[in-house]
Amino acid sequence: MSKKQIIIGGTGGQGIILSGLILAEAAVFDGKYVVQAQNYGPESRGGASRSDVIISDNEIHYPKVKNADIFLALSQEAYNKYKKYIKDDTVVILDENINADLGNYFKFNIIEFVYNNLKKPMVINIFSLGIINGLTNIVTNDSIEKAIEKNVPRGTFEINYLAYKKGYELAKTKEKRW
């Protein structure tokens, strides 16, 4: 693996920061070096937010993502604001409602799927982690399960882990669009 830089972007209130923390902790459980940082606007809900995660086999010397290897956007605002970090070989994952104007990408009905099938909007972030890991295998499923259990609110592990598994399974059936 060497080093992977990940940006998870969305709207404040979608659990973007928590998803980055869970991904980072899963990588720690896998024995990797990890840095996690977050960036969000002054709004507590509604503005673009971003979680950066860098996972490496070696020490990490700079804590910010410069060129994303994996980029997920759950909102048009986050896509527009953070797409400058996409490079030609970035794995780009977008919600179906985002109008993309760059390169190759995967599109999923992330928000719609969660609302219609899981009926719990609070798990959009964990469902998204399932998609990321289903496409990239960036961390092991055992480690992400432990990280989810450790970080989600008491009494919500089952629905969160179900959301992760559903996202993971959905990702395994998807083809890249361009």
BELJOMO-V46399 format. One line per field, one symbol per residue. ss: DSSP state (2 for helix, 1 for strand, 0 for the rest). phi: phi as a letter, one per 20 degrees, with the letter a starting at -180 (. if undefined). psi: psi as a letter, one per 30 degrees, with the letter a starting at -180 (. if undefined). A space follows every 10 residues. Layout:
ss = ???
phi = ???
psi = ???
This chain:
ss = 0011111111 1000022222 2222222220 0011111111 0000000111 1111110000 0000000111 1110022222 2222211111 1111100000 0000111102 2222222200 2222222222 2222220000 2222222222 2000002222 2222222222 20000010
phi = .mbcdcddca dgoenfffff ffffffffge neebccccbb ffffcoefcb cdcdcbecgd dcedfdcfec cccdbfffgf fdffefdgdf edccfgeeee cckebddceg ffgffedelc gfdgffgfff fgffedlfcf ffffffffgf deggndggff fffgffffff ffdedfdb
psi = eckkkkkjka kkfggeeeee eeeeeeeefg glkkkkllkl afkfkflklk kkkkklflkk fkgkkejkek kkkfleeeee effffklegk jkkkkffkjk gkbklkklie eeeeeeefgj ffgeeeeeee eeeeefhell eeeeeeeeef flkkggeeee eeeeeeeeee efgklkl.
